């Protein structure tokens, strides 16, 4: 668990460092401190260590959206949010977290979409049976 926490912290720090802007209004030709220190491979490795699979593309993306829609049709109304929620839910599944249905209900509730725990249980089953969460 400490490795996952460290990995997630490293990813969050990376995003925080790359999102920082200069205090001056003049553009700088120098890269920001720390922005180039973490490679994409390091980021991908940290996400994998946290149990988060890469974002699916093409047919894999559509297969995931179809699996989620069969479990709870409304959650795919916002495809990008559904993909992000699925990736994050994999972290809980792969980390043997408790209250998976509750967590999925929270993750898949956004904007005007509300997910019940019954739907969340179906979502968890879809994520497991599809093999999406396997890293």
SULTA-V570943 format. One record per residue. N is the residue number from 1. SS is DSSP state (hx for helix, st for strand, lp for the rest). PHI is phi in whole degrees, 0 to 359 (* if undefined). Layout:
N,SS,PHI ; N,SS,PHI
This chain:
1,lp,* ; 2,hx,295 ; 3,hx,295 ; 4,hx,296 ; 5,hx,298 ; 6,hx,295 ; 7,hx,294 ; 8,hx,296 ; 9,hx,297 ; 10,hx,297 ; 11,hx,295 ; 12,hx,298 ; 13,hx,296 ; 14,hx,300 ; 15,hx,295 ; 16,hx,295 ; 17,hx,293 ; 18,hx,283 ; 19,hx,273 ; 20,lp,294 ; 21,lp,240 ; 22,lp,289 ; 23,lp,285 ; 24,lp,265 ; 25,lp,274 ; 26,lp,271 ; 27,lp,293 ; 28,lp,248 ; 29,lp,273 ; 30,lp,271 ; 31,lp,293 ; 32,lp,291 ; 33,lp,300 ; 34,lp,86 ; 35,lp,295 ; 36,lp,259 ; 37,lp,282 ; 38,lp,248 ; 39,lp,277 ; 40,hx,298 ; 41,hx,297 ; 42,hx,298 ; 43,hx,296 ; 44,hx,298 ; 45,hx,296 ; 46,hx,294 ; 47,hx,296 ; 48,hx,297 ; 49,hx,296 ; 50,lp,273 ; 51,lp,84 ; 52,lp,257 ; 53,lp,286 ; 54,lp,294 ; 55,lp,295 ; 56,lp,285 ; 57,lp,229 ; 58,hx,55 ; 59,hx,295 ; 60,hx,295 ; 61,hx,298 ; 62,hx,296 ; 63,hx,297 ; 64,hx,295 ; 65,hx,299 ; 66,hx,296 ; 67,hx,296 ; 68,hx,293 ; 69,hx,295 ; 70,hx,290 ; 71,hx,275 ; 72,lp,204 ; 73,hx,307 ; 74,hx,292 ; 75,hx,295 ; 76,hx,268 ; 77,hx,303 ; 78,lp,243 ; 79,hx,302 ; 80,hx,297 ; 81,hx,295 ; 82,hx,295 ; 83,hx,296 ; 84,hx,298 ; 85,hx,296 ; 86,hx,296 ; 87,hx,299 ; 88,hx,292 ; 89,hx,294 ; 90,hx,300 ; 91,hx,300 ; 92,hx,291 ; 93,hx,296 ; 94,hx,290 ; 95,lp,267 ; 96,lp,53 ; 97,lp,291 ; 98,lp,275 ; 99,lp,54 ; 100,hx,300 ; 101,hx,295 ; 102,hx,298 ; 103,hx,298 ; 104,hx,295 ; 105,hx,300 ; 106,hx,290 ; 107,hx,294 ; 108,lp,263 ; 109,lp,251 ; 110,st,205 ; 111,lp,46 ; 112,lp,256 ; 113,st,254 ; 114,lp,243 ; 115,lp,249 ; 116,lp,277 ; 117,hx,291 ; 118,hx,295 ; 119,hx,295 ; 120,hx,299 ; 121,hx,299 ; 122,hx,292 ; 123,hx,297 ; 124,hx,300 ; 125,hx,296 ; 126,hx,297 ; 127,hx,295 ; 128,hx,288 ; 129,hx,290 ; 130,hx,285 ; 131,lp,81 ; 132,lp,300 ; 133,lp,279 ; 134,lp,287 ; 135,lp,245
